[in-house]
Amino acid sequence: MQSKSKECDDNAPAEGGSPLNEHLPPVTLPPFDADTLRHPRKKPKVKESIVDHTYRDYSTIEVPCDEKEGKGAKKANPNFPEKLHGILSHPHYSHIIRWQPHGRSWKVVDKHLLTTIILPEHFSHGNFESFTRSVNGWGFK
């Protein structure tokens, strides 16, 4: 006995008699694209950033403490961020206040020594709350 292989034909009549999809119009599907899976007619927009977000790690760079900037002497009255940067960059104060290892923030290690040694020497007060107010007033977080 010879067996015939049956080929699947979508338009072939079902066992009941008539073709299954004779009343439906032919459907053409667009080619599959994974990028347009959410909405097949709109491609997602890629917003280009105009800000350079390149990270530079300055925590390993040594800055000499006694280095004078420019030809002239230092300003007579540096502002708060300049004073704070000088204190943070001074290795003598690293047990009191210091940069974090990544170099993007700083930390007060010993509040008592900050108020008794650093603040009276560099600012006109020894009050930690005034120091905190100055930090916040200059926009530090």
C-alpha positions in Angstrom: 0.0 0.0 0.0 1.2 3.4 -0.9 0.7 6.3 1.5 0.2 9.7 0.1 1.6 12.6 2.1 -0.9 15.3 2.8 0.3 18.9 2.3 -1.2 21.5 4.4 -3.2 24.0 2.4 -4.9 26.9 4.2 -7.5 27.2 1.5 -8.3 23.5 1.5 -11.8 22.7 2.7 -12.1 21.5 6.2 -13.7 18.2 7.0 -17.0 20.0 7.2 -16.9 21.2 3.6 -16.0 24.8 2.8 -12.6 26.6 3.0 -11.9 28.2 6.5 -10.9 31.7 5.4 -12.9 32.3 2.2 -14.8 35.2 3.8 -11.7 36.9 5.2 -9.5 39.4 3.1 -5.9 38.5 2.7 -3.6 39.9 5.5 -0.2 41.2 4.8 2.1 41.7 7.8 4.9 44.2 8.0 8.4 42.7 8.5 9.2 42.0 12.1 11.4 44.7 13.8 12.3 44.4 17.5 12.7 48.1 17.8 9.1 48.8 16.9 7.6 46.1 19.0 5.9 48.5 21.3 4.2 50.5 18.6 4.7 49.1 15.1 4.1 52.4 13.3 6.3 54.7 15.5 10.0 54.2 16.0 11.1 55.3 19.5 12.9 58.6 19.6 16.4 58.7 20.9 17.0 62.0 22.7 20.6 63.1 22.3 22.1 64.8 25.4 23.8 68.1 24.9 25.5 67.8 28.3 28.9 66.0 28.5 28.5 63.4 31.2 32.1 62.1 31.0 33.3 61.1 34.5 36.7 62.2 35.6 38.1 60.7 38.8 40.1 63.5 40.5 40.5 61.6 43.8 44.0 60.3 42.9 45.4 63.7 41.8 47.8 65.3 44.3 47.5 69.0 44.7 50.4 70.7 46.5 49.2 72.8 49.4 51.7 75.6 49.1 51.3 76.1 45.3 50.4 79.7 44.4 48.0 80.1 41.5 49.0 82.6 38.9 51.7 85.3 39.2 50.2 87.4 42.0 49.7 86.5 45.7 46.5 84.9 47.0 43.3 87.0 47.5 43.2 88.8 50.8 39.7 87.4 51.6 38.8 84.1 49.9 35.2 83.1 49.8 33.7 80.1 51.6 34.2 77.4 48.9 37.8 78.5 48.4 38.5 78.2 52.2 36.7 74.8 52.4 38.6 73.5 49.4 41.9 74.6 51.0 41.0 72.8 54.2 39.9 69.6 52.5 43.1 69.5 50.4 45.4 70.0 53.3 46.8 66.6 54.4 47.3 67.8 58.0 43.5 68.0 58.5 42.6 64.6 56.9 41.8 63.1 60.3 39.2 65.8 60.9 37.6 66.5 57.5 38.5 64.9 54.2 37.5 64.0 50.7 35.6 60.8 50.1 37.6 58.1 48.2 35.8 58.9 44.9 36.7 62.6 45.2 33.2 63.9 44.5 32.2 64.7 48.1 33.7 65.2 51.5 33.0 64.1 55.1 33.5 65.6 58.6 35.3 62.8 60.5 35.6 64.5 63.9 33.0 67.3 64.6 34.7 68.3 67.9 38.1 68.8 66.4 36.5 70.7 63.5 34.9 73.2 65.9 38.0 73.5 68.1 40.9 73.5 65.6 39.8 74.3 62.0 36.8 76.7 62.3 38.5 79.2 64.7 41.6 79.2 62.6 40.0 79.6 59.1 36.6 81.3 60.0 35.6 83.9 62.4 33.7 81.5 64.6 33.9 78.0 66.1 30.2 77.2 65.7 29.4 74.0 63.8 25.8 75.2 63.1 27.2 78.3 61.4 29.5 76.1 59.3 26.6 73.9 58.3 24.5 77.0 57.4 27.4 78.3 55.2 27.7 74.9 53.5 24.0 74.8 52.8 23.9 78.5 51.8 26.6 77.9 49.1 24.5 75.0 47.6 26.4 72.0 48.9 24.2 68.9 49.4 
